[in-house]
Amino acid sequence: MKAVTDPAEAVRAQALEVLGGLTGDPRARPLVEAALEDPSPTIRVAAARTCARLCTSPPAVARLVDIAIRDEPFSNALWARASLAAMMKRPDTSSEARAAIERVAIPRLQDGGSLEERARAALLVADIGSPAGSEVLAAAARESTSTQVRLHALYALGTVGDARAVPTLAEILRGPQNDLVPYAYDALTRMAARGVAEAKPTLGAYPGPRPSQPLPPPL
């Protein structure tokens, strides 16, 4: 009742997360899946977070993909993406989560939408191990107005980027020292470990400070 009717968004959001996240009661599933369509971003992200453990229906999974691509603020998109990653590890939802990303996100890479949305789609595509969004990720690393998007794009390039991404990473290394530089270096290091030959000489030519250990995914 609190999750549906309480006038305070914070109470409704907490009730959703308790229903699904702590108790894991499958009777809460329809309520959580319906809340993915709520007009409030606070409620949508609570539902998206809870879906990691509870959601199963194909429409709910597809809605999570849509939230990961289009929702604001960006933190909502990241939570939806994290839930999809968790669902890909669940035996009951792994196939549907991957299929939804292939069905919804891959076409968005070339649909003429904003770079921001195409970058978010490319992040999801990278999460399924596909390099199909590498060029979009490289463009986002160069041109996005959001530092968060650029950091996530750089990290994903370390996982799926190929030789076409090396000039972008080299350009960031040659630029001013900022939060992007360690992630560009880390991406090149992981690309070199995957056998991208062009990454190694770029790393060798970089004269600046280097991360002392592999970087975690950006927040």
C-alpha positions in Angstrom: 0.0 0.0 0.0 2.8 2.4 0.8 4.5 1.7 -2.5 1.4 2.6 -4.4 -0.4 5.2 -2.4 1.9 7.2 -0.1 2.0 10.9 -1.1 5.7 11.1 -0.3 7.9 9.9 -3.2 10.7 8.9 -0.9 8.4 6.7 1.1 7.0 5.1 -2.1 10.5 4.5 -3.5 11.7 3.0 -0.2 8.7 0.7 -0.1 9.4 -0.5 -3.6 13.0 -1.3 -2.8 12.1 -3.1 0.5 9.4 -5.2 -1.3 11.6 -6.4 -4.0 15.2 -5.9 -2.8 15.0 -7.1 0.7 12.1 -9.5 0.8 12.3 -10.7 -2.8 8.7 -11.6 -2.6 7.5 -12.5 -6.1 4.0 -11.1 -5.3 5.6 -7.6 -5.5 6.8 -8.2 -9.1 3.7 -6.7 -10.9 3.9 -3.6 -8.7 7.6 -3.1 -9.3 7.3 -3.7 -13.1 4.4 -1.2 -13.3 6.5 1.4 -11.4 9.0 1.4 -14.3 6.4 3.5 -16.1 5.9 6.0 -13.2 6.1 9.7 -14.2 8.5 10.3 -11.3 12.2 9.7 -11.9 12.6 8.8 -8.2 10.0 6.0 -8.4 11.4 4.8 -11.8 14.9 4.4 -10.4 13.6 2.6 -7.3 11.8 0.2 -9.5 14.8 -0.2 -11.9 17.1 -1.0 -8.9 14.6 -3.6 -7.6 14.3 -5.2 -11.0 17.8 -6.6 -10.6 16.4 -9.3 -8.4 12.7 -9.4 -9.2 11.7 -8.5 -12.7 11.1 -11.2 -15.3 8.6 -10.1 -18.0 9.9 -9.2 -21.5 8.1 -5.8 -21.4 9.8 -5.0 -18.1 13.2 -6.0 -19.4 12.7 -3.9 -22.6 11.6 -1.0 -20.4 14.8 -1.2 -18.5 16.8 -1.0 -21.7 14.8 2.1 -22.6 15.4 3.7 -19.2 19.2 2.9 -19.6 19.1 4.8 -22.9 16.8 7.7 -22.4 16.0 8.3 -18.7 17.2 11.4 -16.8 19.1 12.0 -14.7 22.0 9.9 -15.9 22.2 8.1 -12.6 18.8 6.5 -13.4 20.3 5.2 -16.7 23.2 3.7 -14.8 21.0 1.9 -12.3 18.9 0.4 -15.1 22.1 -0.7 -16.9 23.4 -2.2 -13.6 20.1 -4.1 -13.2 20.4 -5.4 -16.7 23.9 -6.6 -16.0 22.7 -8.4 -12.9 19.8 -9.9 -14.8 22.2 -11.3 -17.4 23.7 -13.3 -14.6 20.3 -14.7 -13.5 19.4 -18.0 -15.2 15.7 -17.0 -15.5 16.4 -13.7 -17.2 19.8 -13.9 -18.8 18.6 -14.7 -22.3 15.8 -12.1 -22.3 18.1 -9.3 -21.0 20.7 -10.0 -23.7 18.0 -10.3 -26.4 16.4 -7.0 -25.3 19.7 -5.2 -25.6 20.2 -6.6 -29.0 16.7 -5.8 -30.1 16.5 -2.3 -28.7 20.0 -0.9 -28.2 21.8 -2.0 -31.3 19.4 -0.2 -33.7 19.8 3.0 -31.6 23.5 3.2 -32.5 22.7 4.5 -35.9 19.2 6.0 -35.6 20.2 9.6 -35.9 19.4 10.4 -32.2 21.5 12.5 -29.9 25.1 11.4 -29.2 24.1 11.1 -25.5 21.5 8.5 -26.2 23.6 6.7 -28.8 26.4 6.5 -26.3 24.1 5.0 -23.6 23.0 2.4 -26.2 26.6 1.7 -27.0 27.4 1.1 -23.3 24.7 -1.5 -23.1 26.0 -3.1 -26.3 29.5 -3.2 -24.8 27.9 -4.9 -21.7 27.0 -7.9 -23.9 30.5 -8.0 -25.2 29.8 -6.7 -28.7 32.1 -4.2 -30.4 29.2 -2.8 -32.5 29.1 0.4 -30.6 32.8 1.1 -30.5 32.7 4.1 -32.9 29.9 5.7 -31.0 31.9 5.1 -27.7 34.9 6.8 -29.2 32.8 9.8 -30.4 31.3 10.1 -26.9 34.8 10.0 -25.3 35.8 12.9 -27.5 32.7 15.0 -27.8 30.1 14.3 -25.0 29.3 17.3 -22.8 29.0 15.0 -19.8 32.2 14.0 -18.0 30.4 11.0 -16.6 29.4 9.8 -20.1 33.0 10.3 -21.4 34.4 8.2 -18.5 32.0 5.4 -19.0 32.7 5.4 -22.7 36.4 5.2 -22.1 36.0 2.3 -19.7 33.9 0.5 -22.2 36.4 1.0 -24.9 38.9 -0.9 -22.8 36.6 -3.8 -23.0 35.4 -3.7 -26.7 37.4 -1.0 -28.5 39.7 -1.8 -31.4 42.4 0.0 -33.4 39.9 2.7 -34.5 39.6 3.9 -30.9 43.4 4.4 -30.4 43.6 7.9 -32.0 40.9 9.1 -29.7 42.6 7.7 -26.6 46.0 9.1 -27.7 44.4 12.5 -28.2 43.0 12.4 -24.6 46.5 11.4 -23.3 48.0 14.4 -25.1 45.5 16.8 -23.6 45.4 18.5 -20.2 45.7 16.3 -17.1 42.1 15.7 -15.9 39.9 12.8 -14.8 39.7 11.4 -18.3 43.5 10.8 -18.7 43.8 7.8 -16.3 40.8 6.1 -17.9 42.2 6.6 -21.4 45.5 5.1 -20.2 43.6 2.2 -18.5 41.5 1.6 -21.6 44.7 1.4 -23.8 46.3 -1.0 -21.3 43.3 -3.3 -21.4 43.2 -3.1 -25.2 46.9 -3.9 -25.4 46.2 -7.0 -23.2 43.5 -8.0 -25.7 46.0 -7.9 -28.5 45.1 -4.5 -30.1 48.6 -3.9 -31.5 48.3 -0.1 -32.0 47.6 0.4 -28.3 51.1 -0.6 -27.0 53.1 2.0 -28.8 50.6 4.7 -27.7 51.1 3.6 -24.1 54.9 3.7 -24.6 54.8 7.2 -26.0 52.8 8.6 -23.1 55.2 10.6 -20.7 52.7 11.5 -18.0 51.6 9.9 -14.7 50.2 6.4 -15.0 47.6 4.6 -12.9 49.4 2.3 -10.4 46.7 -0.4 -10.8 43.7 -1.3 -13.0 40.9 1.3 -12.5 37.5 0.3 -11.3 34.4 1.1 -13.4 33.5 4.8 -13.0 30.7 5.7 -10.7 
